[in-house]
Amino acid sequence: MEKFESIETRLCKALLEKNMKIATAESCTGGMIAAKITSVPGASGCFDCGVVTYSNEQKTKLLGVNEKTLLKFGAVSYETALEMCKGVKAISGADFGISVTGIAGPGGGTPEKPVGTVWIGICGNDIHQAFRFLFNGNRNQVRQQTVITAMEIARRGVLGLDVDVRK
């Protein structure tokens, strides 16, 4: 029987094998992705930094998200997710930036962006994409699904695979 490996372990192994580093820009997960990655022994060889930007002000100040982007599209958007991952990659110098921005609930949703709406962005040398998800469950479940999905997107990006896990 093959031993089960967590997604964070598989992500770190992929990064270490390719001699690459990742940085995270998190909003709705509040640092949970960074915490998962750094729970893996040897993560210092593949994790550069994690930035939690819960407010729009800090998304702009720390990650360079354009204020016009936030005004026009909102914090929970394709455009913001892309600017967040691009920003964290730029400030860290890591090979990959991964970003998450969403509405974990229980409040804050709208008909256009209901609770569970999450955008996950990935930025690398050859990739700059963001994907929309609508996760089900309570606040903790939405956040946990976001963390796992973001790490799988990152792992696929590192390995040069199709990163669209929605297929």
N, C-alpha and C positions, 0 to 999 in steps of 0.2 A: 504494500500500500504506500502510495506517495504521500509524503508529509504535506499538510496544508500550509501555505504561506500567505500571510496577510497581504493586502494590496500595497500597504506602505512598505513592506519588505520587498515585494516584487518591484516596486518603483525604485527604491534605493539600489537594488541589485542592478537594474537596467542603467541607472545613472552612473553607478560606479564602474560597470563594465565599459561604458562609453566615455569614461573620464569626464563627466559633465556634472554641472550643478544646476539646481532649481531654486527659485525664489517664489514666495507666495504673496498675493495681495488679497486679503480677505475682508469681507464686510459681514454678511449674514452668518458666517461660521465663526467669527470672533477669534480666529487663531487655531481652530481645531485641526486644520490641515497641517499647519506647522507642527503642532503638538504630536500628531500621528507620525509624521515623517521623523521627527527628532526622537521618537520613542524607539527607533530602530538602532541597534548598536552599529556604530560606524557611520552614522548619518552625517557627521561633520565633514566627511569626504564628498558629500553630494548635496548638502543643503546650505544655501548661502544666507538667506534671511527671510523673515516673514514680517509683513506689514499689515496691521489691522487698521482699516480706515472705515469706521462705522458712520462717520458724518460726511456729508458732501464737502464740507470745508477741508477736512483732512484728505479726502480723495484728491482734491485740487492741490493742496499744500504739499503733501508728501509724495503723491504719485504723478502729479502733473496732469490730472484729468481736467480738460478744458471746462470752464464754468458754463460756456455756451452749450456744451454737450449735455451737461446736467440739466440745464434749463429747458432745452429742446426735447431731450429724450428721457430724462429722469435717471436716477441712480441705478434702477433695475432695467437695464437695456443692453442691447448688443454693443452699442457704441461705447458705453461706459465700461463694460467688461473688457473690451479691446484696449481701451486707453489705460485701464488699471494694469493689465498684464504687460503691456508695453512699458508702462512707467516703472513697474517693479523690476523688470528685466534691465532697464536702463540704469536705475540707481544702484542695482546690485552688481551688474556685470555678469550675472548668471547666464547660462546657456538657454534656459527656459524660464519664462514667467507664467504662472498660473493664477487666475483671478476668479473670484466668486462674488456675486452681488445678487441679492434676492430678498424675497418676502417670506420669512419663516413663520410668521403668525404669532399668536392667533389673530391679531388685528393687522391693519395696514393694507389689506388687499383691496383691489378695485375690480370692476367687471373686465377691464382690459388686462390687468395684472393681478390675478387672484392670489390668495395665500398659496404658497408652494411654488410660485414662479421664481426661477433661478436662472441666471445667465452665468455660464462658465467660459472663461476665456483662456486661450493658450497662445503664447508668443515664443517663437524660437527663430533661428536663422532662416528657416524655410517655411515657417508656418505662422499665421496670424489669423486666428479664427475664434469665434464665440458661438456657443450653442445654448438654446433655450430649453429649459426643462420645466415640467409641471409635476412636482413631487406631491405625493399624498401623505396624510398623517398629521400628527401634532408637531409642534415647534421642534422638538428634539428629533423626531423622525425625519423631518424635512432637512434639518441640518446634517444629520448622519448620512442621508442619501446624497447630499451635496458633496460631503467630504469624500465618500467612496468614489463617486462618479468623477470628481475633479482629479483624484489620484489616478484613476484608470485612463482618463484622457491624457494626463501627463505621461504615464507609462507608455501609452501607444505612441505619443509624439516622440519620445526619446528613442523608441525602437523603429521609428520611421513607418509606422503603420497608420491606417486610416483612423483618425481620432474621433470621428463621429460615432459615438457609442449608441446613438439612438436607432441605428439601423438594425 
